[in-house]
Amino acid sequence: MKTLKTIPKFSSEKEEQEFWQNHDSMDFVAWESAKPVRFANLKKSTKTISLRLPADMLESLKIKANAVDVPYQSLIKMILQKEISAS
């Protein structure tokens, strides 16, 4: 097994980017002993949309959301996810 070089301390992200553009990580990291990792709880990126709903429908959603103690926007996402999964 070869001796690995020590990764230097960087004073900025730009300095770190420049370093890795000019150096091979194989000299610093023992990739052969790396193990795959899963980040199951990463928050999905979201996109804001505008959705027009009838006032009575929105009020019903808010009441139902309050009954299950979740924000009404979260309830809408839960309902949509359930319908998408059922397809």
C-alpha positions, 0 to 999 in steps of 0.5 A: 500500500502506498503512502498517502500525501496529507491534504492541506488546509485551505483558506477558501473554497476557491483555493481548494478548487484550484488545488484539486484542479491541479492534483490527483485525489489518488495521491491523497485518498485510499479510494480502494478502501472507500465504501458506498454511503447512502444519504437517505434523508437528504431534502429534495430540492423544491420549486415554488409554484402558484396554485389557484384553489377555490376558497372553500377547497383551501379552507377544507384543506386547512381544517384537515391539515389542522386535524392531523397537525401538519401545515396545509402545504405539506398535506397537499404534497402528501395527497399529491404524492399518494396519488402519484404513487398509486398511478 
